[in-house]
């Protein structure tokens, strides 16, 4: 006897029940509609790309997580995000696009994540990106944040918080301090919340020394209301500008100042675009792990559920296209990790109370030899964009009603041979159990 294989999936992958999948699809549909209403065009790119394309700008942890396809010639890999393939697409199709080019994309990406709760190796992302050759105004950074806010509002999610920073602020400080190990320091700060304040400061001190670490710690300690944080940063920057006077140090000072000014403009524009103040926070520890961000960066958490990590992130990338073209193509993007978001929404009870419109308006139930008439009724309903289904198995009515109940179909249309002969329908309300016999002609006049 052949040994049976136990059905199972690999760790790090998500499968949903059919009810959950309907909710998942509804969330994606509502968010995508927001993006289309705001001028974003849909597009898709291959899951498999040339390895040289995907890894042209990557290093560190990102490169370690990439799934490679073992080919001696034309090395290939599974995409680890949607941004790098998007930039490749833009450069490849430059002459066909209207700029600024705004696109949204929903698709699967793959990363060899270490197994842990809520982190997946295969997951869906829903991205918006805006690019334009040579110049892309900073207001676009605020615009993508506002679109993500609208997307969250469209599904009824209100308790979220955008944590916003600008990489130029920290990199400017590190340049002023003459720190050569910028990537290493930023990598440690990116792990600040994971390893804790004391461990983070200790490791930075071991890397760059106690004196320089004092300034970094002072910057990271700036907290409070959005406007207060920006005011404190300006004062901190001014104090440093007076202390550090060499040409190199002054370059770092000006870079930091530009970062603060850009951050202030993004915050003010986000407000103009209608994002609530309660959903905004300046958070200087936000670095973003990917290696291509150059300015604005942001991550999003659900209030009182920060332990689940970020559900949405992104930022400004000015140099991502430089390996494909000599033309500068700055861009900004934001990505909602739909799989991770759905996991968190399940954990906090949001999915359990999510309201779906009826997936089907009617089940048409044939009794006896009435399939032909049932098909006519079904076609008449569907011509009016009414969702309906015929029960095709020759089962007793009781079993057909149980089927409707299990699928949460609110109304069953029962058609027996007597009803066909008399031009009638039996309408059964599955919510209250009421059942009425009506004229088919009159019912269609009233219902359609």
N, C-alpha and C positions, 0 to 999 in steps of 0.2 A: 504494500500500500504506500502510495506517494506521501511523503511527509508534507503536511500543510505549513505554509508560511504565514506567520503572524502578521496581519496588516499593521503597518506603522509608518511613521515618517521620520526623517532625520531631525535631530535637535537643531534648533535655530530657525525653524520654518513654522509658518502659521497656517492653519486651516480653520475655517469658520463653519458653524452650522448654517443651514439655508436661511434661517431667520436673521442671524447675525450678518450674513452676506447681503441680504436686502438692505439692512441698515447701513452697512459699509458702503454699498453702491449709492444709497441715497445721500450720504455725506459727501461722497466724491462728486455726485451730480450737482448738488447745491453749491459746492465750492467752485466747481468748474464754471457754473453759470455766472457766478460773481465775476470771474476773470474775463469771460467773454463779454459781459456787459460793460467792462471797463477797457475794451479794445485789445485784449490779448488774443492772439491767434493760436489755435491748437496745432501741435506737431508731435512727431515721434521720431526716434532714432533707433538704430539696431541695438539689441542687448549685447551683442559681441562686437568689439571694435579692435582695430589694430593696437597691439600693446604699446607701440611707440606713440600713438595718439593719446591713449589714456594716461600714460605715465610720464609724458613730456614735462609736466610741471609738478609732479608729485614726489614726495620723499617721506622718510620717517614711517610713522604708523600706517599712513594711508597705503603706501606701497606694500607693506607687509600683509595687508588685509585683502589684496586683490586676488581674485580667482583667475589663474592663468590656464590657457588651453594648450596642451602639450603638442606643439607643432614645430618641426625643425625649421621649416620655412614659413615666412609670414606669421610671426608670433602674434597670438591673439589673447584677449582677456575679456572677462565679463565686466560691463560698466559698473563702477562703484558709486557713481552719482549721475545726475542728468546734466550737470553744468558743462563738464568737459566735452562730452559729445555735442552739446548745443553750440559751443564756441567753434568746434570743428565744422559743424553744419553751416554756421554763419559765414565763416571764411570760404568754405567751398561754394556757397551759393550767393556771394556778395552782390552780384549783378542782378539777382532776381528779387531781392528783398527791399521793402520800404522801411527806411530808418527815420526815427528810432524804431527798432524792431522789438515788439513786445510779444512774447510767446508764453503759453502755459503748456505743461506736459505732465501726463500721469503715466507712470510706468514703474516696472520693477528694477531694482538695483541689487548688487551683490557685494557683500563684504564678509571676510572671514573673521567675524566677531567672536570673541571668547564667550562661551555659553554663560548667560546670566539672564535673570528674569527681565522680560521686556525688551531685550535686544535680539535682533534677528539677523540671520545671514542672508536671507532673501526678504526684501521688504519693498513696499510701494512708497514712492515719493510723488508729491504733487507740487510742481515747481512753477514759479514765474521768474522770467529773466527779461531784462531790458538792455539792449546794447545799441551803440551808435558809433560810427567811425569818428575818431579824433577827439570828440568831446561829448560827454554825457553829464548833464547838469545834476548837481547834488540833490535837487528836489525829487529826482527819480528814486533815490534811496528811501525817502519818506513815502513815496507813492506805493512801493512794493509792500512796505510795512502796513500801510492803510488797507491794501487789498487783502492781506492775511487777516487783518482785524475784521473786515467785512465778511470774509469766508467763515471765520469762527462765529460771528453773529448770525450768519445764515443758517447754522445748525443749532442755534440756541445756546452756544457756549460763551459765557460772559466772564468767568473768573480766570482770566489768563493775564500774563504780564510779559510785555516785551522788555528785555534787558538789553540796552543799547550802549555801544561804545564806539571808539574809533581807534584803529591800530596805530595811527600816526602819533597818538598821545604817548603811548608807552614806548614805541620805537624811537620817538624824538627824545624822550627822557634817557633811554639807554645810549643814544648817540651822544648826548650831553655828558653822560658819565663815562664815556669812552669804553663802553662794554662791547667787546668783540663777539661774545657768545649770545647774540640776540635771540637766535632761534631756540637755544637751550633754555634761556630765561623765560621766554614766552611759553615754551612747552610746560615749564613748571607752573607758571601762573594759570595756564589753561586747566591744570589739575588741582587748582587751589581748593575747590569745594570737595574734591574726592579725598585728598590727602590731609586736608586741614591746614589752617593758617600757620601753626607753629612749624609743621613739617615743611611746608612750602618755603617759608622765610629761612629756615635752617638750610635747606638745600640750595637756595639762591645765595645765601651767605657763603657756603662752601665753594660755590662756583665763582663769585665775583668779589668776595670780601665784605666785611661787616660795614664799612663806611658807605659804600655804594648801595648796599642793601637797605640802609636807613631811608634813603630817598625813595626807593621802590616801595618799601612798606608804607611810607607816608602817603604816596599817591594812592595805593590800594585801600587805605583807610578812609579815604574821602567817601562819605555816604550821606544820604538824606533825601529831601525833596529834589526833584529834577533841577529846578532853577538854582537851589542852594549848592548843589554839586557842581554845576557849571561855574558859579561864582567862586567857589573854593578852588577849582582847578585853575581858573584865570589868575587868582592870587598866587597859587603855588608856582605856576609857570613864570609869573613876573619875578617872584623871589629868586627862582633859579637863574633867570636871565641876568639878574644883577650879580649873581655869584660866579657864573661861568662866562668867561669873556673871550676865550680863544675863538678863532674862526670856526673850527670844527664844533665847538660847544655851542656857538651861536646858531649854526645850521640846525643842530638838534633842537634848540630853543624855538626857532621859527617853525620847524616841522611840528613840534608839539602844539604850538599856538594855532597853526592851521587846522590840526586835528580837533582842537577844542572848538574852533569857530565852525567847522563843518558839522560837528556833533550838535552844536546849538542850533544851527540852521535846520538840520534834520528834525530835531525835536519840535521846533516851532512850526515847521511845515506839516509834520504828522498831526499836530493839534489842529491846524487849519483844515486838514482833510477829515477831521471829525473823530479821531481816535481819542477816547476818554483818558484824562490825566491819570486816573486810577490804574490804567493798563500800561503805564510807562514807568520805566526806571532806568537811570543811568547806572551802569554796572561796569566799572573799569577792569574787572577780572575777566570779562568776556574777550577772548582772543580768537576763538574758532580754530579747531585742530587742523583743518585743511590748509595747505600751504600757499594758496593763491590769493588770499584776501589782502587788500592794500589800504583800505580806509574804514568806512562804516562797517561794523559787525553787530550782529544781534542774535540772541537766543530767546526762546519763549518757553515759559513754564506755566503750569496750572497752579493758581493760588492755593495754598495750604496742601499742595501735593508736589512740592518741589523735589521730593526724594525720588520721583520717577524720572527726573532729568528733563532735558529740552525736547519739546514736541515739534518745534519749528525753528529754523535758523537760516542764516545767510549773511550777505554782505556785498561790499564793493570789490570788484576785481578789475584793475586797470591794465594788467600786463598778461592776462591769460592767453591772448591770441598771438603773443610775440614769437612763439616758436613755429607758427604756421604762416605768418605774414609779416612784412615790414611795417604794415599799417597799424597804428594804434587803434584798438577797438575796446574802449572801456565799457564795463557792464556792471549791473547790480542784479542780484537775484535773491529770492527767498524760497525755502523749501519746507513744506509741511511733510513730516514723516508720517504718512497716513497709517501705516501698519502699527508704528509705535503709538501714535495718537489713539488709535482704536483700542489697543491694549490698555492704555491708561484710562480711557473712557469706560471700558468694561470694569476695571478695577475700582473706580470711584462711584460706580452705579449709574453713570450717565446713560450708557447703552440700554440698561434695563428699563429706564423710564422714557426712552426715546420714542416719540410718536411717529409712526409710519402711516401714511394714507393707506387705505385698503389696497393690498397688492392686486386683488381681483374684485371687481364689483359684483360679478354674478358667476355662479356655477349653474350650468344647464344640465338638468338631470333627465335622461330618457327613461321612460317606463314602457316596456314592450317594444314594438316595432316602430319607433318614432324618430330614429336617428336623422332621417332626411329633414324632418320638420325642425329638429334641434339645430341642425347645421344652418338652416335659413335664419332662425332666430339669432344664432351666434354671429352670423355674417352681418345681419342688420345692426346689431349692437356695435360690432367692431368698426363698421363704416362710420360710426359716430364717435370713434376713439374711446369707446367704453370697453373696459377690460373684462373679458369673459372667457370661460372655459367650458368645454363639453366633457362630461364624465363618460369615457368610452368603454370601460369594462362593464360587462353585463352582470352587475351586482344588484342585490336588493336595495330598495330605497334607503333603508336604515344605514347601510354601509356607505351609501353615497352621501348622506347627511353627515355622517361621522367624518368623512373625508373633508367636506366643506368646513366643518367645525375645526378640524385639526389645522387647516390652512387659513383659518380666521377669515373666511369668506362670509360677508354679512347677509347675502341674499341668495336663495336657490330658486331657480325657475324649473318647476317640475312639469314635464310634458308627457302625458300618457295618451293612449289611443283615443280615449273619450274626448280629451282636450283638443286633439287634432281635428276630430270630426266636428266639434262644436266651435272651433276657432277661439279656444280659450287657453289660458295659462294658469298654473297654480304658482303663486308667489309666496314663498316661505321666508319669514324674517328669522334669521338664525340667532339674533340677539334676544328677542322676547318670545320666540316660538310661535308667533301668530302666522296663520296660513289663510290666504284668501284666493278665491277663484275669480279671475277677471277676463274680460274680453281682450283677446290679443290685440285687436285693432285699436281699442280705446287705450289700452295700457301703453302701447308704443307712442300714441299721440301725446300722452301725458309725460312719459319718461324720457323721450328722445327729442 
